[in-house]
Each structure stands twice: as C-alpha cells, then as structure tokens.
Amino acid sequence: MTPETLALLDKARASYRAAVLLGQQGYPDFAASRAYYAMFYTAEALLLSRGLSFSSHAAVIAAFGREFARPKDLDAKFHRYLIDAQDVRNLGDYGIGPGVSEDQLQELLTWAQEFLAAADSLLLSD
C-alpha cells in the first residue's frame, strides 16, 4: 500500500472518529458530513490503490461504482452507501429546516465503519 493510500485511509478513520464525537455532542448535521467524508476518503483510497484519482465528488463516486461495485470487487452496497451518504450530507450541510435525524446519523456511522473495514480487508489482501 502506498503512503498516499495509507494517508487517505488514516484521514477516513479520523473523519469517522470526528463524526462520532460530533454526534455525541449533539451536532448530527455536522457529524453526518464527517461520516460521509469517511466514506469518500475510503473510496478515494481504494481508487488510488489502482492509480486512479479524480477532482470531484461525482467523479469519485462514479469511478468507485465502475471500478469496485460493478465488477464485484466489493459489495455494490458500498456504492449505494456512498451515494446515499452524500444525499444526507447535503441535507445536513445545505438543507433548511429539519436536519439529519439521529437514526440517519447512526446509519451513516454504521455504513462508514463497514466501508472502512471492507477497504482494509481488500487492500491488505493485495
């Protein structure tokens, strides 16, 4: 694993820990954003492990689907998690009115944890 890939995974783990702390302090909108970024950085690390890098969220999400979900290198649910987490993050970051619920946040945290574990498993087996 390259130092850059490892750095992105470390950033994903730090983002996950920040999401947990923000959630515990009563900031579900901001916690959801950090949980999304934990998944986003994980996807970037996986793509970088194949020499791929992209400059936009949409490109990263699409490439993850093409490179990992479609060929079933990872369960396609992780692609869905990434897409759905971005939607929840957008609600928390840009929505007006009711924000991210505690249930939504807990789901994102579970997804982020699963995604990181799957990435670790895949990257450590290479």
C-alpha positions in Angstrom: 0.0 0.0 0.0 1.4 3.4 -1.0 1.9 6.1 1.6 -0.7 8.2 -0.2 -3.3 5.4 0.0 -2.5 4.9 3.7 -2.8 8.6 4.4 -6.3 8.7 2.8 -7.4 5.7 5.0 -6.0 7.5 8.1 -7.9 10.6 7.1 -11.1 8.4 6.7 -10.6 7.0 10.2 -10.1 10.4 11.7 -13.2 11.7 9.9 -15.1 8.8 11.3 -13.9 9.5 14.8 -14.8 13.2 14.4 -18.3 12.1 13.3 -18.8 10.0 16.4 -17.7 12.9 18.6 -19.9 15.4 16.9 -22.8 13.1 17.1 -22.2 12.6 20.9 -22.1 16.4 21.3 -25.5 16.9 19.6 -24.4 18.0 16.2 -25.9 15.4 13.8 -25.8 17.6 10.7 -22.0 18.1 11.1 -21.5 14.5 12.2 -23.2 13.3 9.0 -20.9 15.4 6.9 -17.9 13.8 8.6 -19.3 10.3 8.2 -19.8 11.0 4.5 -16.3 12.2 4.2 -15.0 9.0 6.0 -16.6 7.0 3.2 -15.5 9.5 0.5 -11.8 9.3 1.6 -12.1 5.5 1.7 -13.4 5.4 -1.9 -10.5 7.8 -2.9 -8.0 5.4 -1.2 -9.4 2.4 -3.0 -9.3 4.2 -6.3 -5.8 5.5 -5.7 -4.7 1.9 -5.0 -5.4 1.3 -8.7 -3.7 4.5 -9.8 -6.9 6.5 -10.2 -7.5 10.0 -8.9 -10.4 12.4 -9.5 -11.1 16.0 -8.7 -14.8 15.9 -8.0 -17.1 14.0 -5.7 -19.3 12.9 -8.6 -16.3 11.5 -10.4 -15.0 9.6 -7.4 -18.5 8.1 -6.7 -18.9 7.1 -10.4 -15.4 5.7 -10.6 -15.9 3.7 -7.4 -19.1 2.2 -8.9 -17.3 1.3 -12.2 -14.1 0.0 -10.6 -15.3 -1.8 -7.5 -19.1 -2.3 -7.4 -19.8 -3.3 -11.0 -17.0 -5.9 -11.2 -18.0 -7.0 -7.6 -14.5 -6.4 -6.2 -16.5 -5.0 -3.2 -20.2 -5.4 -2.5 -22.3 -3.0 -4.5 -24.0 -1.9 -1.3 -20.9 0.3 -0.6 -21.6 2.3 -3.8 -25.2 2.8 -2.6 -23.9 3.8 0.8 -21.7 6.4 -0.8 -24.5 7.8 -2.9 -27.0 7.9 -0.1 -24.5 9.3 2.4 -23.8 12.2 0.0 -27.5 13.0 -0.1 -27.7 13.0 3.8 -24.6 15.1 3.9 -26.2 17.6 1.5 -29.3 17.8 3.7 -27.1 18.5 6.8 -24.8 21.0 5.1 -27.3 22.8 2.8 -30.8 22.0 4.0 -33.1 24.5 5.7 -35.5 23.1 8.3 -35.2 19.7 9.9 -31.8 18.4 9.5 -30.2 14.9 9.9 -32.0 12.7 12.4 -30.3 10.6 15.0 -31.4 7.5 13.1 -29.9 8.7 9.9 -26.7 9.6 11.6 -26.4 6.2 13.2 -27.0 4.5 9.9 -24.2 6.6 8.3 -21.8 5.8 11.1 -22.6 2.1 10.6 -22.0 2.4 6.9 -18.8 4.2 7.3 -17.5 1.6 9.7 -18.4 -1.2 7.3 -16.9 0.6 4.3 -13.6 1.1 6.1 -13.4 -2.5 7.3 -14.1 -3.7 3.7 -11.5 -1.4 2.3 -8.9 -2.6 4.8 -9.7 -6.2 4.1 -9.4 -5.7 0.3 -6.3 -3.5 0.4 -4.5 -5.7 2.9 -5.2 -8.8 0.8 -3.5 -7.3 -2.2 
